[in-house]
Amino acid sequence: MSSAISFTLLYVMAFLGIGLLSSRLMKLIHFPNVTGYLVSGILFGPFVLGAIVDHNLAIPDYLGLHVLFGSPLAGGNPAIPTLDISWLSSVALCFIAFTIGQSFDKKALRKTGKRILVTAFTESFGGSLMVFLGLMIAHFIAPTSFPWPIVLTLSAIASATAPAATVLVIRQYHAHGKVVDTLLPVVALDDAVALILFALLFSLAKALSGGSVDLYSILLVPLMDIVLSLALGFGLGWLLVGMNHFFKSRNNRLIGVLAVLLGIAGISSFHLFPAASPLHEFQFSPLLAAMMVGAVYCNEEKQAALVIERIDYFTPPLFMLFFLISGAQLDVSIYYRDPALLGMFLPLAIVYFFMRSLGKWAGAYLGSFSEKDCDPMIRKYLGFMLLPQAGVAIGLATTSGQQLTAPFAGGYTYGDIIVCAILSTTILYNIIGAFLTKEALIRAGQVDGMGRHQSKP
């Protein structure tokens, strides 16, 4: 085994140990585990522990954290070769999306389909609309601090909710009931809305940041992304169902699901067409494709629950690593490097945080009125459970960081500011939002033996 692989395995071992310790600490202070994963990722990542080792102590980064996470900070000991483990995030997102896809059960959707569709649209669009209005007003007050590419991109990302954070909290407290049955498909659908909005608004943001407005890039490419990604997931879902006629054991069926999800993570990471092709901009969306696989598989495979149960046994460490890596990507140097830059960045993050929270809650509340006999617990508490952001938002922000390369201020690009804003607010959302999700589930009577209100069966 090469030294690079050996050190990477040691890093993963160390991060899993850190995650276990943080989960124990979160239990003592009554916070969901996901909060501990994110905070631990920040503290033990390249921008805190790595920066202390490399800069303040003026010695090489013997931990190799910069190389491990692809950090732009200088440093890293060349004698310690490491591998980039960021690919784990892509794999984790596919499993997260697959899990959310299971919420699209045909029988359940027939009962609550209209309310779920309307609520998913109102709460996701509400978050985007409120962020856009808030940042638009700020743009007219201070155009240089709130440029249009950042306003449009953050408005699109605002619609996304963290399915992983929500799923982890639900699993941790074994929550179940009408509110949970509504929450999961709403979260799944609002991420689909987020991808559509992002595809549309981000194309315009790229054009405004230095290119020309191109109807092909703004309309056709996003539509291709959505339709072909769903078609890929639909085909692979039916492939899994067909394979089950030949592979009867649960182990073999589990291997089939793993192969499909890993394949989706791989195929979505690169462009399928050469740079000279007009289709070069097209890429499959792993979230949409894996979500469709989960939806098809749970509806068309009679024994899907048995295979999904086995998948649930090994996804916890994958989700743990996902949040640890996400936290490690937060560049905290933006808070002390340049006071002028901080004066521009903080108002941006504050407006985004509060306007998105208001839009999510108001949208969910209004959407619940689409059904006259809606459970009052859903109307009262659903909006509080839609605040966390993580995987999808971070993935969209990372895309922004890679493609919005026009200079902004202080050596940062538009994309850098978006990444820092999303990661900073993500930490707050997963501290405050995850706690509110737990409390809302308890108060809505979705956790056995806890809460003053109990939903009717």
C-alpha positions as CSV (number, residue, x, y, z in Angstrom):
1,M,0.0,0.0,0.0
2,S,1.4,3.4,-0.9
3,S,2.2,6.0,1.8
4,A,-0.4,8.4,0.3
5,I,-3.2,5.8,0.8
6,S,-1.9,4.9,4.3
7,F,-1.9,8.5,5.5
8,T,-5.4,9.1,4.0
9,L,-6.8,6.1,5.9
10,L,-5.2,7.4,9.1
11,Y,-6.9,10.8,8.5
12,V,-10.2,9.1,8.0
13,M,-9.7,7.0,11.1
14,A,-8.8,10.2,13.1
15,F,-11.8,12.0,11.8
16,L,-14.2,9.2,12.6
17,G,-12.8,9.2,16.2
18,I,-13.3,13.0,16.4
19,G,-16.8,12.6,15.2
20,L,-17.6,10.0,17.8
21,L,-16.2,12.2,20.6
22,S,-18.2,15.2,19.3
23,S,-21.4,13.1,19.2
24,R,-20.9,12.2,22.9
25,L,-20.4,15.9,23.7
26,M,-23.5,16.9,21.8
27,K,-25.5,14.3,23.8
28,L,-24.3,15.9,27.1
29,I,-25.5,19.4,26.0
30,H,-28.6,18.1,24.2
31,F,-27.7,19.1,20.6
32,P,-28.1,16.9,17.5
33,N,-24.9,15.1,16.4
34,V,-24.7,17.0,13.1
35,T,-23.8,20.2,15.0
36,G,-20.8,18.5,16.6
37,Y,-19.6,17.1,13.3
38,L,-19.6,20.6,11.6
39,V,-17.9,22.3,14.5
40,S,-15.3,19.6,14.8
41,G,-14.6,19.8,11.1
42,I,-13.9,23.6,11.5
43,L,-11.6,23.2,14.5
44,F,-9.6,20.3,13.1
45,G,-9.6,21.5,9.4
46,P,-6.8,23.3,7.5
47,F,-8.1,26.8,8.3
48,V,-7.9,26.5,12.1
49,L,-5.6,23.7,13.3
50,G,-3.8,23.6,9.9
51,A,-3.3,27.4,9.9
52,I,-2.0,27.4,13.5
53,V,0.5,24.7,12.7
54,D,1.6,26.2,9.4
55,H,1.5,30.0,10.1
56,N,1.5,30.9,13.8
57,L,4.1,28.3,14.7
58,A,6.1,28.9,11.5
59,I,6.6,25.1,10.9
60,P,5.4,22.9,8.1
61,D,2.0,21.4,8.2
62,Y,3.0,17.9,9.3
63,L,-0.7,17.0,9.6
64,G,-1.0,17.4,5.8
65,L,-4.4,19.1,6.2
66,H,-3.9,21.5,3.4
67,V,-3.3,18.8,0.9
68,L,-5.9,16.5,2.2
69,F,-8.7,19.1,1.8
70,G,-7.3,20.9,-1.2
71,S,-6.9,24.0,0.9
72,P,-5.5,27.1,-0.9
73,L,-3.4,27.9,2.1
74,A,0.3,27.6,1.6
75,G,2.2,24.8,3.3
76,G,2.0,21.1,3.5
77,N,4.9,18.7,4.1
78,P,6.0,17.2,0.8
79,A,7.4,14.3,2.7
80,I,3.8,13.3,3.6
81,P,1.9,12.6,0.4
82,T,-1.9,12.6,0.9
83,L,-5.0,12.1,-1.2
84,D,-8.0,14.4,-1.6
85,I,-10.9,12.9,0.3
86,S,-13.4,15.5,-0.9
87,W,-14.9,12.7,-3.2
88,L,-16.5,11.3,-0.1
89,S,-18.8,14.3,-0.1
90,S,-20.1,13.4,-3.6
91,V,-20.7,9.8,-2.6
92,A,-22.4,10.9,0.6
93,L,-24.7,13.2,-1.4
94,C,-25.8,10.3,-3.6
95,F,-26.7,8.2,-0.5
96,I,-28.5,11.2,1.0
97,A,-30.5,11.8,-2.2
98,F,-31.3,8.0,-2.5
99,T,-32.6,8.1,1.1
100,I,-34.8,11.1,0.3
101,G,-36.1,9.5,-2.9
102,Q,-37.6,6.8,-0.7
103,S,-40.0,9.4,0.6
104,F,-41.8,9.5,-2.8
105,D,-44.0,6.6,-1.9
106,K,-47.0,6.5,-4.3
107,K,-49.5,5.5,-1.7
108,A,-48.4,8.3,0.7
109,L,-48.3,10.9,-2.1
110,R,-51.8,10.0,-3.2
111,K,-53.0,11.1,0.3
112,T,-50.9,14.2,0.8
113,G,-49.5,14.9,-2.7
114,K,-51.2,18.2,-3.3
115,R,-50.3,19.7,0.0
116,I,-46.7,18.5,-0.2
117,L,-46.2,19.8,-3.7
118,V,-47.7,23.2,-2.8
119,T,-45.8,23.5,0.5
120,A,-42.5,22.4,-1.1
121,F,-42.9,25.2,-3.7
122,T,-44.0,27.9,-1.3
123,E,-41.3,27.3,1.3
124,S,-38.5,26.9,-1.2
125,F,-39.5,29.8,-3.4
126,G,-40.3,31.9,-0.3
127,G,-36.7,31.5,1.0
128,S,-35.3,32.5,-2.4
129,L,-37.7,35.4,-2.8
130,M,-37.0,36.9,0.6
131,V,-33.2,36.6,0.2
132,F,-33.5,38.2,-3.3
133,L,-35.6,41.1,-2.0
134,G,-33.2,41.7,1.0
135,L,-30.0,41.6,-1.1
136,M,-31.6,43.6,-3.9
137,I,-32.4,46.4,-1.5
138,A,-28.8,46.1,-0.1
139,H,-27.5,46.2,-3.7
140,F,-29.1,49.6,-4.4
141,I,-27.7,50.9,-1.1
142,A,-24.2,49.6,-1.6
143,P,-23.7,48.2,-5.2
144,T,-20.0,47.3,-4.7
145,S,-20.7,45.2,-1.6
146,F,-23.7,43.4,-3.0
147,P,-23.0,42.8,-6.8
148,W,-25.7,41.1,-8.9
149,P,-23.8,37.8,-9.5
150,I,-23.6,37.2,-5.7
151,V,-27.3,38.3,-5.2
152,L,-28.6,36.0,-7.8
153,T,-26.5,33.0,-6.8
154,L,-27.3,33.3,-3.1
155,S,-31.0,33.7,-3.9
156,A,-31.0,30.4,-5.7
157,I,-29.1,28.5,-3.0
158,A,-31.4,29.9,-0.3
159,S,-34.2,27.5,-1.5
160,A,-32.2,24.4,-0.6
161,T,-32.7,22.6,2.7
162,A,-30.3,20.0,4.3
163,P,-31.8,16.6,3.8
164,A,-28.8,15.0,5.5
165,A,-29.2,17.1,8.6
166,T,-32.9,16.5,8.7
167,V,-32.5,12.8,8.2
168,L,-29.9,12.5,10.9
169,V,-32.0,14.3,13.5
170,I,-35.1,12.2,12.6
171,R,-33.0,9.0,12.9
172,Q,-31.3,10.0,16.1
173,Y,-34.6,10.6,17.9
174,H,-36.5,7.8,16.0
175,A,-39.2,10.4,15.0
176,H,-42.3,9.3,13.1
177,G,-45.8,10.6,12.4
178,K,-47.7,12.9,10.1
179,V,-45.2,15.8,10.5
180,V,-42.2,13.5,9.5
181,D,-44.2,12.1,6.6
182,T,-44.7,15.6,5.3
183,L,-41.2,16.9,6.1
184,L,-39.1,14.3,4.2
185,P,-40.8,14.6,0.8
186,V,-41.0,18.4,1.2
187,V,-37.3,18.5,1.8
188,A,-36.7,16.3,-1.2
189,L,-38.8,18.4,-3.5
190,D,-37.4,21.7,-2.3
191,D,-33.9,20.5,-3.2
192,A,-35.2,19.8,-6.7
193,V,-36.6,23.3,-6.8
194,A,-33.2,24.6,-5.6
195,L,-31.4,22.8,-8.4
196,I,-33.8,24.3,-11.0
197,L,-33.5,27.8,-9.6
198,F,-29.7,27.5,-9.4
199,A,-29.4,26.3,-12.9
200,L,-31.4,29.3,-14.2
201,L,-30.1,32.1,-11.9
202,F,-26.4,30.9,-11.9
203,S,-26.3,31.0,-15.6
204,L,-27.4,34.6,-15.5
205,A,-24.9,35.3,-12.7
206,K,-22.0,34.0,-14.8
207,A,-23.1,36.1,-17.7
208,L,-23.3,39.2,-15.6
209,S,-19.9,38.5,-13.9
210,G,-18.0,38.9,-17.2
211,G,-19.6,37.0,-20.0
212,S,-22.4,37.7,-22.4
213,V,-26.1,36.8,-21.8
214,D,-26.7,33.7,-23.8
215,L,-30.2,32.2,-24.0
216,Y,-28.7,28.8,-24.7
217,S,-26.7,28.8,-21.4
218,I,-29.5,30.3,-19.4
219,L,-32.4,28.2,-20.6
220,L,-31.5,25.1,-22.6
221,V,-28.5,23.8,-20.6
222,P,-30.3,24.0,-17.2
223,L,-33.3,22.2,-18.8
224,M,-31.0,19.5,-20.1
225,D,-29.4,19.1,-16.7
226,I,-32.7,18.5,-15.1
227,V,-34.5,16.3,-17.6
228,L,-31.5,14.1,-18.5
229,S,-30.5,13.6,-14.8
230,L,-34.0,12.5,-14.0
231,A,-34.0,10.2,-17.0
232,L,-30.7,8.7,-15.9
233,G,-32.0,8.0,-12.5
234,F,-35.2,6.6,-13.8
235,G,-33.3,4.2,-16.1
236,L,-30.9,3.1,-13.3
237,G,-33.8,2.6,-10.9
238,W,-35.5,0.2,-13.3
239,L,-32.2,-1.5,-13.9
240,L,-31.9,-2.3,-10.2
241,V,-35.5,-3.6,-10.2
242,G,-34.7,-5.8,-13.2
243,M,-31.5,-7.1,-11.6
244,N,-33.5,-8.3,-8.6
245,H,-35.0,-11.0,-10.8
246,F,-31.6,-12.6,-11.2
247,F,-30.1,-11.8,-7.8
248,K,-32.3,-13.0,-4.9
249,S,-30.0,-12.5,-1.9
250,R,-30.1,-9.3,0.0
251,N,-26.3,-9.0,-0.1
252,N,-26.2,-9.1,-3.9
253,R,-29.1,-6.6,-4.2
254,L,-27.2,-4.3,-1.8
255,I,-24.1,-4.5,-4.0
256,G,-26.3,-3.5,-7.0
257,V,-27.5,-0.4,-5.2
258,L,-24.0,0.5,-4.1
259,A,-22.7,0.1,-7.7
260,V,-25.4,2.3,-9.1
261,L,-24.9,5.1,-6.6
262,L,-21.1,5.1,-6.9
263,G,-21.6,5.2,-10.7
264,I,-23.8,8.2,-10.4
265,A,-21.3,10.0,-8.2
266,G,-18.6,9.2,-10.7
267,I,-20.4,10.1,-13.9
268,S,-21.6,13.5,-12.5
269,S,-18.1,14.7,-11.7
270,F,-16.9,15.3,-15.2
271,H,-18.1,16.9,-18.5
272,L,-19.4,14.3,-21.0
273,F,-18.6,16.4,-24.0
274,P,-15.4,18.0,-25.3
275,A,-14.7,21.7,-24.6
276,A,-15.3,22.6,-28.3
277,S,-18.8,21.1,-28.2
278,P,-21.8,23.4,-27.5
279,L,-22.9,20.7,-25.0
280,H,-19.7,21.1,-22.9
281,E,-21.6,22.9,-20.1
282,F,-23.9,20.0,-19.6
283,Q,-23.4,17.8,-16.5
284,F,-25.6,15.2,-14.8
285,S,-26.9,16.2,-11.4
286,P,-26.0,13.4,-8.9
287,L,-28.7,14.6,-6.5
288,L,-31.5,14.5,-9.0
289,A,-30.4,11.2,-10.5
290,A,-29.9,9.4,-7.1
291,M,-33.2,10.8,-5.8
292,M,-35.0,9.3,-8.8
293,V,-33.3,5.9,-8.3
294,G,-34.5,5.9,-4.7
295,A,-38.1,6.8,-5.8
296,V,-38.3,4.1,-8.5
297,Y,-36.7,1.5,-6.3
298,C,-38.9,2.0,-3.3
299,N,-42.1,2.0,-5.4
300,E,-41.3,-0.9,-7.8
301,E,-39.3,-3.3,-5.7
302,K,-41.4,-5.2,-3.2
303,Q,-38.5,-6.1,-0.9
304,A,-36.8,-2.7,-1.1
305,A,-37.2,-2.1,2.6
306,L,-35.0,-5.0,3.4
307,V,-32.2,-3.7,1.3
308,I,-32.6,-0.1,2.4
309,E,-32.4,-1.4,6.0
310,R,-28.9,-2.8,5.3
311,I,-27.8,0.4,3.6
312,D,-28.8,2.3,6.8
313,Y,-26.2,0.2,8.8
314,F,-23.2,1.8,7.1
315,T,-24.4,5.3,6.0
316,P,-23.9,6.9,9.5
317,P,-20.0,7.1,9.2
318,L,-20.4,8.3,5.6
319,F,-22.7,11.1,6.7
320,M,-20.4,11.9,9.6
321,L,-17.4,12.3,7.3
322,F,-19.5,14.4,5.0
323,F,-20.3,17.0,7.7
324,L,-16.7,16.9,9.1
325,I,-15.3,17.6,5.6
326,S,-17.9,20.4,5.0
327,G,-16.9,22.1,8.3
328,A,-13.2,21.8,7.4
329,Q,-13.8,23.8,4.2
330,L,-14.7,27.0,6.0
331,D,-12.0,29.7,5.4
332,V,-12.1,31.6,8.7
333,S,-9.3,33.9,7.6
334,I,-12.0,36.1,6.0
335,Y,-12.9,37.2,9.5
336,Y,-9.5,38.7,10.3
337,R,-7.6,39.2,7.1
338,D,-9.0,42.5,5.9
339,P,-11.4,44.7,8.1
340,A,-12.8,46.3,5.0
341,L,-13.6,43.0,3.5
342,L,-15.2,41.8,6.7
343,G,-17.4,45.0,6.7
344,M,-18.7,43.9,3.3
345,F,-19.0,40.2,4.1
346,L,-20.8,40.3,7.4
347,P,-23.8,42.3,6.2
348,L,-24.1,39.9,3.3
349,A,-24.2,36.8,5.5
350,I,-26.6,38.5,8.0
351,V,-29.1,39.5,5.4
352,Y,-28.9,36.0,3.9
353,F,-29.4,34.3,7.2
354,F,-32.4,36.2,8.5
355,M,-34.2,36.7,5.2
356,R,-33.9,33.0,4.3
357,S,-35.2,32.0,7.7
358,L,-38.2,34.3,7.4
359,G,-39.0,33.2,3.9
360,K,-38.8,29.5,4.8
361,W,-41.1,29.8,7.7
362,A,-43.6,32.0,6.0
363,G,-43.6,29.8,2.9
364,A,-44.3,26.6,4.8
365,Y,-47.0,28.3,6.8
366,L,-48.8,29.6,3.8
367,G,-48.4,26.3,1.9
368,S,-50.2,24.4,4.6
369,F,-53.4,26.2,3.8
370,S,-53.6,24.4,0.5
371,E,-55.4,21.6,2.5
372,K,-58.3,22.6,4.7
373,D,-57.9,19.7,7.1
374,C,-54.2,20.0,7.4
375,D,-52.8,18.8,10.8
376,P,-52.3,21.9,13.0
377,M,-49.0,20.4,14.1
378,I,-47.7,20.5,10.5
379,R,-48.9,24.1,10.1
380,K,-47.3,25.2,13.4
381,Y,-43.9,23.4,13.3
382,L,-43.0,22.5,9.7
383,G,-41.3,25.8,9.0
384,F,-38.9,25.5,11.9
385,M,-37.6,22.2,10.5
386,L,-36.7,23.6,7.1
387,L,-33.9,25.9,8.2
388,P,-30.8,23.6,8.2
389,Q,-28.6,23.9,5.1
390,A,-25.6,21.6,4.3
391,G,-25.0,19.2,1.5
392,V,-26.9,20.6,-1.4
393,A,-26.2,24.2,-0.5
394,I,-22.5,23.5,0.0
395,G,-22.4,21.6,-3.3
396,L,-24.0,24.5,-5.2
397,A,-21.7,27.0,-3.4
398,T,-18.7,24.9,-4.4
399,T,-19.8,25.0,-8.0
400,S,-20.0,28.8,-7.7
401,G,-16.5,29.0,-6.3
402,Q,-15.1,27.1,-9.2
403,Q,-16.9,29.0,-11.9
404,L,-17.5,32.6,-10.6
405,T,-13.8,33.6,-10.8
406,A,-14.2,37.4,-11.4
407,P,-12.4,39.4,-8.7
408,F,-14.4,40.8,-5.9
409,A,-12.2,42.3,-3.1
410,G,-9.2,41.4,-0.9
411,G,-8.0,38.8,-3.3
412,Y,-11.3,36.9,-3.2
413,T,-13.5,36.2,-6.2
414,Y,-17.3,36.3,-6.3
415,G,-17.3,32.5,-5.9
416,D,-15.0,32.7,-2.8
417,I,-17.4,35.1,-1.1
418,I,-20.4,32.8,-1.9
419,V,-18.6,29.8,-0.5
420,C,-17.7,31.6,2.7
421,A,-21.2,33.0,3.1
422,I,-22.8,29.6,2.7
423,L,-20.4,27.8,4.9
424,S,-20.6,30.4,7.6
425,T,-24.4,30.5,7.7
426,T,-24.5,26.7,7.4
427,I,-22.7,26.4,10.7
428,L,-25.3,28.7,12.3
429,Y,-28.2,26.9,10.6
430,N,-27.0,23.5,11.7
431,I,-26.5,24.7,15.3
432,I,-29.8,26.7,15.5
433,G,-31.7,24.8,12.8
434,A,-30.9,21.3,13.9
435,F,-31.8,22.2,17.5
436,L,-35.1,23.7,16.3
437,T,-35.8,20.6,14.2
438,K,-35.3,18.4,17.3
439,E,-37.5,20.7,19.5
440,A,-40.2,21.0,16.8
441,L,-40.4,17.2,16.4
442,I,-40.7,16.7,20.1
443,R,-43.4,19.4,20.5
444,A,-45.3,18.1,17.5
445,G,-45.5,14.7,19.2
446,Q,-43.3,12.9,16.6
447,V,-40.9,11.4,19.2
448,D,-42.3,8.7,21.4
449,G,-42.7,9.6,25.0
450,M,-41.7,13.2,24.5
451,G,-43.6,16.4,23.8
452,R,-46.9,17.9,25.0
453,H,-48.6,17.4,21.7
454,Q,-49.3,14.0,20.2
455,S,-50.3,13.6,16.5
456,K,-53.3,11.4,15.9
457,P,-52.3,8.1,14.2
